[in-house]
Amino acid sequence: MATDAYDLNTLKINRSYNSKKPFYKSKKFYYTLLSAVILIFILILINPFSSTVEVKVAMATTLNGAQGESVLAASGYVVAQRKAAVASKGMGRLIELNVVEGDEVKKNQILARIEDSDIKAQLEQAKANLLLNEADLKDAENNYERQKTLLKLGSTTKTELDAAEARLLRVKAGIEVAKAGIQGSEVALENTLIRAPFNGKVLTKDADVGEVVSPISGSIGSKGAVVTIADMNSLQVEADVSESNLQKIKINQDCEITLDAYPDVKYPGFVAKIVPTADRSKATVQVKIGFRKYDDKVLPEMSAKILFLAGNTGEQKEASILAVPATAVVNRNGKTFVFKIENGTAVETVIKTGKTEGAFIQVLQGLANYDKIIDNVDSSIKNGVKVKEL
């Protein structure tokens, strides 16, 4: 019985298993879970699987009667048709600059001057050579007349007379060379003066006093143009028009020009020129629109919107209307709507439309002035899709 009895001292409770917590209760589990949540949140923000569609943007705008009769809209830039990067005719260091950006200049006004001490020295040398030859001329003429008299008296020979005549001709030729040298030095001295080629306004200052300027900026450290000027009376808007819309435009057609900088100011214009060549890469033709009148607000390189009108801008027009381009309006399943852009997302917005005026459709309900909408809607545009403005 003693052998079958258990030794109570050998009995132990194994606590090693119970001392370990389950994994879901460990700190490592919570750290892993937190990392996964953060990663999912980042992926939601980045959303690499979402696709963004590039779209052309239009805008709901209030149109007056003239705009309602437009047949085509385009965008472009104000460009001075008479513009020059004025450079020096000679090479040298700029020692004087008399204008800054924005200055009005007159034709032949001296804008700048390059160093001319060497040219002035050459001019003085040419003048001295002229004086020297003129002094020789008096002696050569006297000698020639004396030899003619002596030949009549038989006191000299024909050879001596010919030599005197040859010397006289050489002196006269020397005088002409000296005069040409003076003229050349005077031209070179004039070339150190940089003058305005026409009346205009200074757009940019391209060089500073102390810099080396040259007719062509071909060497390191030398500048070509000193200033850039433009004739502010030659401003026109240059716009690219699609070849497919070219038939809607004709010379002298009335236009309305709106600068992006001043959207509430409308400038009357006209089609001044249709450039007789196309850009094959863009399938467009450049059209130049002249201003009938404009003010000092119009500056070169400003962005502009152009409406090509069907009627005469001088006629009485109807009241203003809220309108959108016809190409932005969609008719599906009996609904008329546009896609408004809100926070980079296309939002299907039902609208109530009115009359059609040229390239625009009147909006009676659903939109407000200056609402951004998607133009040229295609099958890739759906409600809620992410969009990027072109």
Secondary structure, 3 states (H helix, E strand, C coil): CCCCCCCHHHCCCCCCCCCCCCHHHCHHHHHHHHHHHHHHHHHHHHCCCCCEEEEEEEECEEECHHHHCEEEEEEEEEEECCEEEEECCCCEEEEEECCCCCCEECCCCEEEEECCHHHHHHHHHHHHHHHHHHHHHHHHHHHHHHHHHHHHHCCCCHHHHHHHHHHHHHHHHHHHHHHHHHHHHHHHHHCCEEECCCCEEEEEECCCCCCEECCCCCCCCEECEEEEEECHHHEEEEEEEEHHHHHHCCCCCEEEEEECCEEEEEEEEEEEEEEEEEECCCCEEEEEEEECCCCCCCCCCCEEEEEEECCCCCCCCCCCEEEEEHHHCEEECCEEEEEEEECCEEEEEECEEEEEECCEEEEEECCCCCCEEEECCCCCCCCCCEEEEC
